[in-house]
Amino acid sequence: MSQTTTAAAVPEGSGRQWVVSARTAFSEPVLRRRLLGEQLPFGVWGWLIPVVVALIGGVLRFVRLGEPGTLVFDETYYVKDAYSYLQSGYEREWPEEADESFNAGNPGVILETADYVVHPPVGKWMIAFGMLLFGPSNPFGWRFTAAVVGTLSILVLALVAQRLFGSVVLGGIAGLLLAVDGHHLVHSRTSLLDVFLMFWVLVAFALLVLDRNWARRRLAVLMASLARERGQPTREQLLYGPWLGLRPWRIAAGVALGLALGTKWSALPYIAVFGLMTVLWDMAARRTVGVRRWVRGAVVRDGLQAFVSIVPVALLTYLATWTGWFLSSDAYDRQWAADNPDPLWDWVPAPLRSLAEYHRSAYTFHEGLSSEHPYEATAWSWLVMGRPTSFHYQSDGLTCGASDCSQAVSVVGNPLIWWGAALSLLVVLLLWVGRRDWRAGAILAGVAAGYLPWFLFPDRTMFFFYAIVFEPFLVLALVYVLGLILGRASDPPWRRRNGILLVGGFVVLAVLVSAFFLPIWTAETIPYNQWRLRMWMPSWI
């Protein structure tokens, strides 16, 4: 560092390079600019626009939330399990034809015997919260928490996009596209577990983005402090760089990932991928400030702490979600260890041994799950919505001013959003490979963790609605490309004008397409020919 000048790294999103004096290269303002780019305040619009798009999404999710007024699709499992939790803290069995009694407001037919289920408790406890507020016989109550987390996820995504792209407008577009998409809308109006899985994964991602910014600000402060006496850190200080201290946002992300895992085991890849992602971010930060052994420094001084902050924290959170099962005496497999003594494993507490056996059995069930279903869809078809799931369809006993009527809840997304996002993934991949843009890498990580693992189980029965967990990242990919089309504020007026017209036209058209599909997302009664008009592909029927 003996030169009179030094070139700083390209700051995020600026497309420029600064040349600064060696005396100021390690000053805190310069380091922060190198690590975080230009950090412009978003002001009141930074909160107002995300809140407005979340309110729009909330209206779409809460209006007529009680329709249809019966259990639909897999609500037959999770809503009744949630009621069991309110009664016993664990799942209990139901008699045959229990749905009719439950729909009629008579959930008291539940049996005393414990039921064997293969999904963890978090999503069902969240469903139970709405039932506790509004009663078990109220469909609005069954779906209340799903609508809440669906609405909150819009707000979270808008704020995350705002930070990723440095734009209030792009953040608002991301939130609006998620708000009006039918795939997300149907999940937010139906009490399945996947909407809760999506929510906790998105929250974990948002917390890690906050941790990234926090860590880089902290690194700038510490490096500037080391350079204060000599104008630059010593060779030894630049060997690995400083330890950043405890990372509260990353610990919070570990809790969120534990809650995601406590909803569905398909959150497990996110723990691995997000953990690796946050360490790679730390490596890049140390390299940017001139740390010589930035890989080893990040592994030793950031990576070990990242592992502890995410993996053990997520595991402990996951175990805590089984509290109802632990406190019971007659939940399924609760007494397995007592009934199956083993001197080799007696040192393990009996409740943990019993829970381990429960998990072994559940894993075996998931691994061998393969049965024909009219709406099964291979993972290859998800991005193009080759076979959307029908949650509900009714044609008998309806009136709509036509001879034949239909009422449907179809998990088909907005084609413009989904097909546009699928194409955008290719652009994002190219930009990540070509530019090493961390934002592109983060988006791809979110999609890959939720999507690629399904290709490892080609014989397993799968459904398109599983894709909800990575849908927010698909929207981010689409908005990333829309941001490229929109251009920068410094671009020539003709370039900005064309960009605004193209992006604005896309968003308006997406909203209009959603308005067209809204009846088959929200169980409106419409003429059969109108329902058929919305089945754009034969495989959607």
KETI-458927 format. One record per residue (C-alpha): residue number from 1; x, y, z. Coordinates in nm, 3 decimals. Layout:
BEGIN
[site NUM [X Y Z]]
...
***
This chain:
BEGIN
[site 1 [0.000 0.000 0.000]]
[site 2 [0.287 0.235 -0.064]]
[site 3 [0.136 0.382 -0.380]]
[site 4 [0.003 0.736 -0.371]]
[site 5 [-0.337 0.619 -0.490]]
[site 6 [-0.537 0.299 -0.473]]
[site 7 [-0.841 0.182 -0.668]]
[site 8 [-1.139 0.085 -0.458]]
[site 9 [-1.366 -0.202 -0.555]]
[site 10 [-1.670 -0.129 -0.767]]
[site 11 [-1.945 -0.029 -0.523]]
[site 12 [-2.271 -0.214 -0.533]]
[site 13 [-2.511 -0.101 -0.799]]
[site 14 [-2.311 0.205 -0.899]]
[site 15 [-2.125 0.083 -1.202]]
[site 16 [-1.841 0.326 -1.113]]
[site 17 [-1.493 0.297 -0.966]]
[site 18 [-1.334 0.544 -0.731]]
[site 19 [-0.965 0.628 -0.709]]
[site 20 [-0.873 0.751 -0.363]]
[site 21 [-0.562 0.860 -0.178]]
[site 22 [-0.377 0.588 0.013]]
[site 23 [-0.417 0.800 0.325]]
[site 24 [-0.795 0.779 0.300]]
[site 25 [-0.827 0.428 0.157]]
[site 26 [-0.887 0.287 0.506]]
[site 27 [-1.103 0.566 0.639]]
[site 28 [-1.447 0.455 0.750]]
[site 29 [-1.648 0.650 0.486]]
[site 30 [-1.437 0.509 0.201]]
[site 31 [-1.451 0.156 0.338]]
[site 32 [-1.828 0.175 0.381]]
[site 33 [-1.865 0.301 0.026]]
[site 34 [-1.647 0.018 -0.104]]
[site 35 [-1.839 -0.243 0.093]]
[site 36 [-2.195 -0.115 0.058]]
[site 37 [-2.196 0.127 -0.232]]
[site 38 [-2.394 0.447 -0.221]]
[site 39 [-2.644 0.417 0.066]]
[site 40 [-2.914 0.669 -0.014]]
[site 41 [-3.195 0.718 0.239]]
[site 42 [-3.534 0.599 0.118]]
[site 43 [-3.728 0.839 0.340]]
[site 44 [-4.098 0.805 0.406]]
[site 45 [-4.155 0.642 0.066]]
[site 46 [-3.934 0.354 0.171]]
[site 47 [-4.204 0.247 0.415]]
[site 48 [-4.516 0.395 0.259]]
[site 49 [-4.496 0.209 -0.074]]
[site 50 [-4.429 -0.136 0.080]]
[site 51 [-4.713 -0.084 0.328]]
[site 52 [-4.952 0.022 0.049]]
[site 53 [-4.878 -0.283 -0.168]]
[site 54 [-4.912 -0.505 0.141]]
[site 55 [-5.253 -0.350 0.211]]
[site 56 [-5.357 -0.421 -0.149]]
[site 57 [-5.248 -0.780 -0.099]]
[site 58 [-5.431 -0.794 0.233]]
[site 59 [-5.758 -0.686 0.074]]
[site 60 [-5.725 -0.960 -0.189]]
[site 61 [-5.653 -1.215 0.080]]
[site 62 [-5.907 -1.126 0.349]]
[site 63 [-6.215 -1.037 0.143]]
[site 64 [-6.435 -1.350 0.121]]
[site 65 [-6.166 -1.547 0.302]]
[site 66 [-6.433 -1.782 0.434]]
[site 67 [-6.521 -1.899 0.081]]
[site 68 [-6.552 -2.183 0.015]]
[site 69 [-6.708 -2.257 0.350]]
[site 70 [-6.579 -2.612 0.368]]
[site 71 [-6.241 -2.778 0.410]]
[site 72 [-6.062 -2.786 0.075]]
[site 73 [-5.782 -3.010 -0.046]]
[site 74 [-5.524 -3.078 0.231]]
[site 75 [-5.702 -2.853 0.477]]
[site 76 [-5.872 -3.178 0.572]]
[site 77 [-5.544 -3.275 0.744]]
[site 78 [-5.389 -2.955 0.872]]
[site 79 [-5.697 -2.771 0.998]]
[site 80 [-5.815 -3.073 1.190]]
[site 81 [-5.463 -3.128 1.325]]
[site 82 [-5.462 -2.765 1.439]]
[site 83 [-5.786 -2.825 1.626]]
[site 84 [-5.624 -3.131 1.787]]
[site 85 [-5.340 -2.908 1.906]]
[site 86 [-5.584 -2.676 2.076]]
[site 87 [-5.736 -2.974 2.256]]
[site 88 [-5.432 -3.184 2.343]]
[site 89 [-5.109 -3.029 2.214]]
[site 90 [-5.064 -3.314 1.966]]
[site 91 [-5.251 -3.476 1.676]]
[site 92 [-5.544 -3.707 1.742]]
[site 93 [-5.737 -3.934 1.510]]
[site 94 [-6.073 -3.855 1.351]]
[site 95 [-6.354 -4.091 1.252]]
[site 96 [-6.456 -4.158 0.894]]
[site 97 [-6.665 -3.881 0.738]]
[site 98 [-6.525 -3.636 0.994]]
[site 99 [-6.507 -3.356 0.736]]
[site 100 [-6.886 -3.332 0.720]]
[site 101 [-6.909 -3.292 1.097]]
[site 102 [-6.626 -3.041 1.103]]
[site 103 [-6.776 -2.837 0.820]]
[site 104 [-7.110 -2.836 1.006]]
[site 105 [-6.943 -2.680 1.311]]
[site 106 [-6.917 -2.999 1.515]]
[site 107 [-6.545 -3.071 1.567]]
[site 108 [-6.624 -3.260 1.888]]
[site 109 [-6.623 -3.590 1.698]]
[site 110 [-6.243 -3.605 1.736]]
[site 111 [-6.122 -3.933 1.888]]
[site 112 [-5.902 -3.980 2.194]]
[site 113 [-5.635 -4.190 2.020]]
[site 114 [-5.313 -4.028 1.899]]
[site 115 [-5.266 -3.992 1.524]]
[site 116 [-4.950 -4.058 1.322]]
[site 117 [-4.854 -3.756 1.109]]
[site 118 [-4.535 -3.684 0.917]]
[site 119 [-4.507 -3.304 0.927]]
[site 120 [-4.368 -3.100 1.220]]
[site 121 [-4.591 -2.876 1.436]]
[site 122 [-4.518 -2.508 1.351]]
[site 123 [-4.759 -2.457 1.060]]
[site 124 [-5.038 -2.636 1.246]]
[site 125 [-4.983 -2.427 1.558]]
[site 126 [-5.005 -2.115 1.341]]
[site 127 [-5.334 -2.236 1.194]]
[site 128 [-5.453 -2.310 1.547]]
[site 129 [-5.390 -1.948 1.647]]
[site 130 [-5.653 -1.826 1.401]]
[site 131 [-5.896 -2.091 1.521]]
[site 132 [-5.835 -1.981 1.878]]
[site 133 [-5.927 -1.624 1.786]]
[site 134 [-6.232 -1.692 1.569]]
[site 135 [-6.349 -2.037 1.669]]
[site 136 [-6.297 -2.381 1.513]]
[site 137 [-6.625 -2.372 1.320]]
[site 138 [-6.542 -2.054 1.128]]
[site 139 [-6.365 -2.098 0.790]]
[site 140 [-6.235 -1.743 0.829]]
[site 141 [-6.062 -1.860 1.145]]
[site 142 [-5.915 -2.166 0.973]]
[site 143 [-5.746 -1.943 0.718]]
[site 144 [-5.681 -1.628 0.918]]
[site 145 [-5.313 -1.691 0.994]]
[site 146 [-5.242 -1.799 0.636]]
[site 147 [-5.384 -1.467 0.515]]
[site 148 [-5.180 -1.278 0.776]]
[site 149 [-4.846 -1.436 0.682]]
[site 150 [-4.930 -1.408 0.312]]
[site 151 [-4.986 -1.035 0.357]]
[site 152 [-4.677 -0.991 0.573]]
[site 153 [-4.464 -1.174 0.317]]
[site 154 [-4.560 -0.908 0.061]]
[site 155 [-4.430 -0.639 0.296]]
[site 156 [-4.111 -0.832 0.369]]
[site 157 [-4.042 -0.896 -0.001]]
[site 158 [-4.097 -0.529 -0.091]]
[site 159 [-3.849 -0.421 0.178]]
[site 160 [-3.595 -0.687 0.078]]
[site 161 [-3.617 -0.590 -0.290]]
[site 162 [-3.575 -0.227 -0.193]]
[site 163 [-3.248 -0.310 -0.017]]
[site 164 [-3.125 -0.543 -0.288]]
[site 165 [-3.185 -0.306 -0.577]]
[site 166 [-3.151 0.028 -0.398]]
[site 167 [-3.485 0.143 -0.536]]
[site 168 [-3.818 0.218 -0.370]]
[site 169 [-3.990 0.173 -0.706]]
[site 170 [-3.846 -0.173 -0.769]]
[site 171 [-3.926 -0.273 -0.413]]
[site 172 [-4.285 -0.165 -0.466]]
[site 173 [-4.306 -0.356 -0.794]]
[site 174 [-4.177 -0.673 -0.625]]
[site 175 [-4.439 -0.645 -0.352]]
[site 176 [-4.718 -0.571 -0.599]]
[site 177 [-4.634 -0.865 -0.826]]
[site 178 [-4.638 -1.102 -0.528]]
[site 179 [-4.961 -0.944 -0.404]]
[site 180 [-5.151 -1.006 -0.729]]
[site 181 [-5.009 -1.345 -0.823]]
[site 182 [-5.262 -1.624 -0.798]]
[site 183 [-5.027 -1.896 -0.675]]
[site 184 [-4.934 -1.689 -0.371]]
[site 185 [-5.290 -1.558 -0.333]]
[site 186 [-5.446 -1.905 -0.319]]
[site 187 [-5.192 -2.024 -0.064]]
[site 188 [-5.265 -1.716 0.146]]
[site 189 [-5.636 -1.801 0.142]]
[site 190 [-5.596 -2.172 0.221]]
[site 191 [-5.458 -2.336 0.534]]
[site 192 [-5.188 -2.560 0.399]]
[site 193 [-4.841 -2.570 0.552]]
[site 194 [-4.651 -2.438 0.252]]
[site 195 [-4.744 -2.072 0.295]]
[site 196 [-4.593 -2.079 0.644]]
[site 197 [-4.280 -2.250 0.512]]
[site 198 [-4.246 -1.978 0.248]]
[site 199 [-4.290 -1.707 0.509]]
[site 200 [-4.020 -1.828 0.748]]
[site 201 [-3.773 -1.890 0.464]]
[site 202 [-3.833 -1.537 0.333]]
[site 203 [-3.793 -1.391 0.683]]
[site 204 [-3.463 -1.579 0.724]]
[site 205 [-3.340 -1.440 0.393]]
[site 206 [-3.439 -1.086 0.492]]
[site 207 [-3.254 -1.123 0.822]]
[site 208 [-2.942 -1.245 0.646]]
[site 209 [-2.952 -0.944 0.414]]
[site 210 [-2.971 -0.723 0.722]]
[site 211 [-2.681 -0.918 0.872]]
[site 212 [-2.479 -0.864 0.557]]
[site 213 [-2.522 -0.487 0.578]]
[site 214 [-2.458 -0.488 0.955]]
[site 215 [-2.140 -0.695 0.915]]
[site 216 [-2.003 -0.473 0.641]]
[site 217 [-2.066 -0.158 0.840]]
[site 218 [-1.895 -0.324 1.138]]
[site 219 [-1.601 -0.433 0.923]]
[site 220 [-1.557 -0.077 0.797]]
[site 221 [-1.549 0.056 1.154]]
[site 222 [-1.298 -0.203 1.275]]
[site 223 [-1.067 -0.172 0.975]]
[site 224 [-1.068 0.207 1.007]]
[site 225 [-0.984 0.170 1.375]]
[site 226 [-0.688 -0.056 1.295]]
[site 227 [-0.560 0.198 1.042]]
[site 228 [-0.598 0.501 1.267]]
[site 229 [-0.235 0.519 1.391]]
[site 230 [-0.040 0.436 1.073]]
[site 231 [-0.293 0.532 0.805]]
[site 232 [-0.336 0.167 0.718]]
[site 233 [-0.352 -0.167 0.905]]
[site 234 [-0.031 -0.360 0.960]]
[site 235 [0.059 -0.660 0.750]]
[site 236 [-0.033 -0.888 1.038]]
[site 237 [-0.370 -0.719 1.084]]
[site 238 [-0.445 -0.764 0.714]]
[site 239 [-0.359 -1.132 0.727]]
[site 240 [-0.707 -1.249 0.837]]
[site 241 [-0.888 -0.929 0.930]]
[site 242 [-1.077 -0.858 1.254]]
[site 243 [-1.343 -1.063 1.427]]
[site 244 [-1.676 -0.884 1.394]]
[site 245 [-1.834 -0.993 1.721]]
[site 246 [-2.174 -1.147 1.774]]
[site 247 [-2.412 -1.119 1.477]]
[site 248 [-2.767 -1.071 1.616]]
[site 249 [-2.937 -1.069 1.274]]
[site 250 [-2.776 -1.399 1.181]]
[site 251 [-2.884 -1.559 1.507]]
[site 252 [-3.238 -1.438 1.438]]
[site 253 [-3.212 -1.595 1.091]]
[site 254 [-3.120 -1.923 1.259]]
[site 255 [-3.440 -1.904 1.464]]
[site 256 [-3.645 -1.832 1.149]]
[site 257 [-3.487 -2.129 0.971]]
[site 258 [-3.567 -2.347 1.272]]
[site 259 [-3.931 -2.239 1.245]]
[site 260 [-3.924 -2.314 0.872]]
[site 261 [-3.786 -2.660 0.947]]
[site 262 [-4.053 -2.696 1.213]]
[site 263 [-4.310 -2.638 0.941]]
[site 264 [-4.177 -2.877 0.676]]
[site 265 [-3.855 -3.071 0.640]]
[site 266 [-3.812 -2.931 0.292]]
[site 267 [-3.662 -2.626 0.467]]
[site 268 [-3.347 -2.830 0.536]]
[site 269 [-3.169 -2.733 0.210]]
[site 270 [-3.224 -2.366 0.297]]
[site 271 [-3.026 -2.409 0.618]]
[site 272 [-2.730 -2.542 0.421]]
[site 273 [-2.756 -2.301 0.126]]
[site 274 [-2.822 -1.987 0.329]]
[site 275 [-2.542 -2.080 0.570]]
[site 276 [-2.297 -2.112 0.281]]
[site 277 [-2.431 -1.793 0.122]]
[site 278 [-2.369 -1.580 0.429]]
[site 279 [-2.009 -1.708 0.462]]
[site 280 [-1.943 -1.631 0.094]]
[site 281 [-2.068 -1.279 0.156]]
[site 282 [-1.817 -1.249 0.441]]
[site 283 [-1.535 -1.376 0.218]]
[site 284 [-1.616 -1.113 -0.042]]
[site 285 [-1.625 -0.840 0.224]]
[site 286 [-1.281 -0.932 0.360]]
[site 287 [-1.138 -0.947 0.011]]
[site 288 [-1.281 -0.604 -0.069]]
[site 289 [-1.105 -0.437 0.225]]
[site 290 [-0.770 -0.595 0.139]]
[site 291 [-0.751 -0.892 0.375]]
[site 292 [-0.476 -1.117 0.237]]
[site 293 [-0.608 -1.456 0.346]]
[site 294 [-0.969 -1.366 0.303]]
[site 295 [-1.092 -1.723 0.251]]
[site 296 [-0.932 -1.858 0.568]]
[site 297 [-1.017 -1.543 0.759]]
[site 298 [-1.382 -1.572 0.667]]
[site 299 [-1.393 -1.944 0.747]]
[site 300 [-1.224 -1.911 1.086]]
[site 301 [-1.357 -1.576 1.204]]
[site 302 [-1.697 -1.578 1.036]]
[site 303 [-1.773 -1.930 0.921]]
[site 304 [-1.751 -2.111 1.254]]
[site 305 [-1.972 -1.851 1.416]]
[site 306 [-2.210 -1.869 1.120]]
[site 307 [-2.242 -2.243 1.170]]
[site 308 [-2.317 -2.201 1.541]]
[site 309 [-2.558 -1.914 1.475]]
[site 310 [-2.757 -2.106 1.216]]
[site 311 [-2.733 -2.484 1.257]]
[site 312 [-2.749 -2.536 1.637]]
[site 313 [-2.986 -2.240 1.679]]
[site 314 [-3.216 -2.381 1.410]]
[site 315 [-3.197 -2.728 1.569]]
[site 316 [-3.281 -2.599 1.918]]
[site 317 [-3.566 -2.392 1.776]]
[site 318 [-3.692 -2.698 1.591]]
[site 319 [-3.687 -2.910 1.909]]
[site 320 [-3.874 -2.633 2.093]]
[site 321 [-4.154 -2.654 1.837]]
[site 322 [-4.224 -3.009 1.962]]
[site 323 [-4.304 -2.883 2.312]]
[site 324 [-4.665 -3.001 2.295]]
[site 325 [-4.547 -3.350 2.204]]
[site 326 [-4.283 -3.350 2.481]]
[site 327 [-4.535 -3.235 2.745]]
[site 328 [-4.783 -3.506 2.652]]
[site 329 [-4.780 -3.861 2.778]]
[site 330 [-4.982 -4.031 2.505]]
[site 331 [-4.891 -3.859 2.178]]
[site 332 [-4.790 -4.090 1.896]]
[site 333 [-4.460 -4.272 1.977]]
[site 334 [-4.423 -4.064 2.294]]
[site 335 [-4.352 -4.378 2.501]]
[site 336 [-4.152 -4.560 2.235]]
[site 337 [-3.825 -4.548 2.432]]
[site 338 [-3.992 -4.692 2.743]]
[site 339 [-4.139 -4.974 2.536]]
[site 340 [-3.811 -5.041 2.353]]
[site 341 [-3.523 -5.024 2.603]]
[site 342 [-3.174 -5.039 2.454]]
[site 343 [-2.866 -5.045 2.681]]
[site 344 [-2.659 -4.897 2.401]]
[site 345 [-2.873 -4.579 2.389]]
[site 346 [-3.001 -4.552 2.746]]
[site 347 [-2.775 -4.251 2.803]]
[site 348 [-2.997 -4.050 2.564]]
[site 349 [-3.304 -3.904 2.741]]
[site 350 [-3.609 -4.118 2.668]]
[site 351 [-3.815 -3.835 2.510]]
[site 352 [-3.535 -3.763 2.261]]
[site 353 [-3.500 -4.132 2.176]]
[site 354 [-3.873 -4.151 2.115]]
[site 355 [-3.867 -3.839 1.898]]
[site 356 [-3.573 -3.979 1.700]]
[site 357 [-3.773 -4.296 1.628]]
[site 358 [-4.069 -4.082 1.523]]
[site 359 [-3.845 -3.897 1.279]]
[site 360 [-3.693 -4.218 1.142]]
[site 361 [-4.041 -4.348 1.071]]
[site 362 [-4.152 -4.019 0.912]]
[site 363 [-3.842 -4.007 0.691]]
[site 364 [-3.913 -4.360 0.570]]
[site 365 [-4.268 -4.252 0.487]]
[site 366 [-4.152 -3.948 0.289]]
[site 367 [-3.884 -4.144 0.108]]
[site 368 [-4.132 -4.403 -0.014]]
[site 369 [-4.421 -4.167 -0.086]]
[site 370 [-4.536 -4.254 -0.436]]
[site 371 [-4.900 -4.279 -0.533]]
[site 372 [-5.095 -4.166 -0.833]]
[site 373 [-5.284 -3.838 -0.806]]
[site 374 [-5.474 -3.656 -1.081]]
[site 375 [-5.286 -3.332 -1.011]]
[site 376 [-4.935 -3.461 -0.951]]
[site 377 [-4.673 -3.259 -1.137]]
[site 378 [-4.305 -3.328 -1.187]]
[site 379 [-4.062 -3.057 -1.086]]
[site 380 [-3.966 -3.008 -1.452]]
[site 381 [-4.309 -2.858 -1.519]]
[site 382 [-4.330 -2.617 -1.227]]
[site 383 [-4.171 -2.306 -1.377]]
[site 384 [-4.404 -2.317 -1.677]]
[site 385 [-4.706 -2.422 -1.464]]
[site 386 [-4.751 -2.741 -1.662]]
[site 387 [-4.998 -2.896 -1.416]]
[site 388 [-5.137 -2.655 -1.153]]
[site 389 [-5.320 -2.809 -0.859]]
[site 390 [-5.695 -2.778 -0.821]]
[site 391 [-5.779 -2.719 -0.454]]
[site 392 [-6.154 -2.700 -0.508]]
[site 393 [-6.406 -2.735 -0.788]]
[site 394 [-6.785 -2.743 -0.767]]
[site 395 [-7.049 -2.730 -1.039]]
[site 396 [-7.364 -2.872 -0.877]]
[site 397 [-7.623 -2.661 -0.699]]
[site 398 [-7.481 -2.327 -0.810]]
[site 399 [-7.659 -2.027 -0.960]]
[site 400 [-7.483 -1.773 -1.180]]
[site 401 [-7.736 -1.666 -1.443]]
[site 402 [-7.626 -1.943 -1.679]]
[site 403 [-7.727 -2.306 -1.727]]
[site 404 [-7.388 -2.437 -1.615]]
[site 405 [-7.187 -2.277 -1.334]]
[site 406 [-6.847 -2.336 -1.180]]
[site 407 [-6.677 -2.250 -0.853]]
[site 408 [-6.302 -2.315 -0.840]]
[site 409 [-5.988 -2.259 -0.637]]
[site 410 [-5.706 -2.329 -0.880]]
[site 411 [-5.342 -2.291 -0.786]]
[site 412 [-5.243 -2.143 -1.119]]
[site 413 [-5.017 -1.843 -1.108]]
[site 414 [-5.036 -1.529 -1.316]]
[site 415 [-4.887 -1.655 -1.647]]
[site 416 [-4.720 -1.323 -1.723]]
[site 417 [-4.542 -1.323 -1.386]]
[site 418 [-4.445 -1.691 -1.384]]
[site 419 [-4.333 -1.721 -1.744]]
[site 420 [-4.155 -1.388 -1.720]]
[site 421 [-3.978 -1.503 -1.403]]
[site 422 [-3.873 -1.831 -1.566]]
[site 423 [-3.706 -1.640 -1.851]]
[site 424 [-3.556 -1.393 -1.604]]
[site 425 [-3.377 -1.675 -1.422]]
[site 426 [-3.164 -1.728 -1.732]]
[site 427 [-3.067 -1.361 -1.737]]
[site 428 [-2.991 -1.362 -1.365]]
[site 429 [-2.775 -1.672 -1.405]]
[site 430 [-2.576 -1.510 -1.685]]
[site 431 [-2.527 -1.192 -1.482]]
[site 432 [-2.413 -1.389 -1.179]]
[site 433 [-2.159 -1.582 -1.388]]
[site 434 [-2.048 -1.276 -1.585]]
[site 435 [-2.054 -1.002 -1.321]]
[site 436 [-2.045 -1.196 -0.994]]
[site 437 [-2.331 -0.978 -0.875]]
[site 438 [-2.409 -1.089 -0.519]]
[site 439 [-2.776 -1.004 -0.567]]
[site 440 [-2.803 -1.245 -0.858]]
[site 441 [-2.629 -1.512 -0.653]]
[site 442 [-2.864 -1.459 -0.359]]
[site 443 [-3.172 -1.488 -0.581]]
[site 444 [-3.041 -1.805 -0.744]]
[site 445 [-2.961 -1.951 -0.401]]
[site 446 [-3.320 -1.895 -0.290]]
[site 447 [-3.457 -2.067 -0.599]]
[site 448 [-3.205 -2.352 -0.599]]
[site 449 [-3.257 -2.447 -0.234]]
[site 450 [-3.632 -2.477 -0.280]]
[site 451 [-3.638 -2.623 -0.629]]
[site 452 [-3.339 -2.840 -0.715]]
[site 453 [-3.370 -3.093 -0.427]]
[site 454 [-3.697 -3.220 -0.576]]
[site 455 [-3.508 -3.355 -0.876]]
[site 456 [-3.333 -3.601 -0.643]]
[site 457 [-3.663 -3.785 -0.590]]
[site 458 [-3.804 -3.847 -0.940]]
[site 459 [-4.036 -4.125 -0.822]]
[site 460 [-4.193 -3.925 -0.540]]
[site 461 [-4.542 -3.781 -0.586]]
[site 462 [-4.505 -3.403 -0.623]]
[site 463 [-4.735 -3.107 -0.675]]
[site 464 [-4.690 -2.767 -0.833]]
[site 465 [-4.805 -2.590 -0.517]]
[site 466 [-4.475 -2.692 -0.348]]
[site 467 [-4.315 -2.415 -0.556]]
[site 468 [-4.462 -2.149 -0.324]]
[site 469 [-4.152 -2.170 -0.103]]
[site 470 [-3.927 -2.019 -0.370]]
[site 471 [-4.184 -1.798 -0.544]]
[site 472 [-4.059 -1.479 -0.372]]
[site 473 [-3.717 -1.543 -0.527]]
[site 474 [-3.875 -1.590 -0.869]]
[site 475 [-4.036 -1.250 -0.827]]
[site 476 [-3.699 -1.104 -0.727]]
[site 477 [-3.547 -1.251 -1.045]]
[site 478 [-3.820 -1.090 -1.254]]
[site 479 [-3.778 -0.753 -1.080]]
[site 480 [-3.401 -0.774 -1.125]]
[site 481 [-3.455 -0.789 -1.503]]
[site 482 [-3.723 -0.519 -1.491]]
[site 483 [-3.466 -0.301 -1.314]]
[site 484 [-3.223 -0.357 -1.602]]
[site 485 [-3.494 -0.254 -1.847]]
[site 486 [-3.585 0.049 -1.637]]
[site 487 [-3.225 0.172 -1.639]]
[site 488 [-3.046 0.418 -1.410]]
[site 489 [-3.141 0.773 -1.322]]
[site 490 [-2.823 0.886 -1.496]]
[site 491 [-2.925 0.731 -1.830]]
[site 492 [-3.025 0.957 -2.121]]
[site 493 [-3.387 1.080 -2.111]]
[site 494 [-3.495 0.868 -2.411]]
[site 495 [-3.352 0.558 -2.242]]
[site 496 [-3.534 0.630 -1.918]]
[site 497 [-3.858 0.711 -2.096]]
[site 498 [-3.856 0.383 -2.289]]
[site 499 [-3.763 0.190 -1.976]]
[site 500 [-4.046 0.344 -1.776]]
[site 501 [-4.297 0.271 -2.053]]
[site 502 [-4.188 -0.092 -2.086]]
[site 503 [-4.176 -0.167 -1.714]]
[site 504 [-4.493 0.028 -1.640]]
[site 505 [-4.674 -0.148 -1.923]]
[site 506 [-4.563 -0.489 -1.794]]
[site 507 [-4.683 -0.416 -1.441]]
[site 508 [-5.020 -0.283 -1.561]]
[site 509 [-5.068 -0.584 -1.788]]
[site 510 [-4.978 -0.821 -1.502]]
[site 511 [-5.242 -0.658 -1.281]]
[site 512 [-5.503 -0.688 -1.558]]
[site 513 [-5.418 -1.056 -1.611]]
[site 514 [-5.461 -1.114 -1.237]]
[site 515 [-5.799 -0.942 -1.245]]
[site 516 [-5.900 -1.181 -1.524]]
[site 517 [-5.797 -1.490 -1.326]]
[site 518 [-5.922 -1.367 -0.987]]
[site 519 [-6.256 -1.558 -0.998]]
[site 520 [-6.084 -1.898 -1.018]]
[site 521 [-5.848 -1.806 -0.734]]
[site 522 [-6.115 -1.693 -0.488]]
[site 523 [-6.402 -1.942 -0.541]]
[site 524 [-6.634 -1.699 -0.718]]
[site 525 [-6.935 -1.862 -0.888]]
[site 526 [-6.909 -1.795 -1.261]]
[site 527 [-7.056 -1.948 -1.579]]
[site 528 [-6.881 -2.266 -1.687]]
[site 529 [-6.772 -2.113 -2.016]]
[site 530 [-6.598 -1.833 -1.820]]
[site 531 [-6.411 -2.090 -1.612]]
[site 532 [-6.317 -2.277 -1.929]]
[site 533 [-6.192 -1.952 -2.085]]
[site 534 [-5.934 -1.929 -1.806]]
[site 535 [-5.798 -2.279 -1.866]]
[site 536 [-5.531 -2.169 -2.110]]
[site 537 [-5.366 -2.510 -2.133]]
[site 538 [-5.537 -2.852 -2.148]]
[site 539 [-5.319 -2.968 -1.859]]
[site 540 [-5.473 -2.701 -1.633]]
[site 541 [-5.810 -2.878 -1.627]]
***
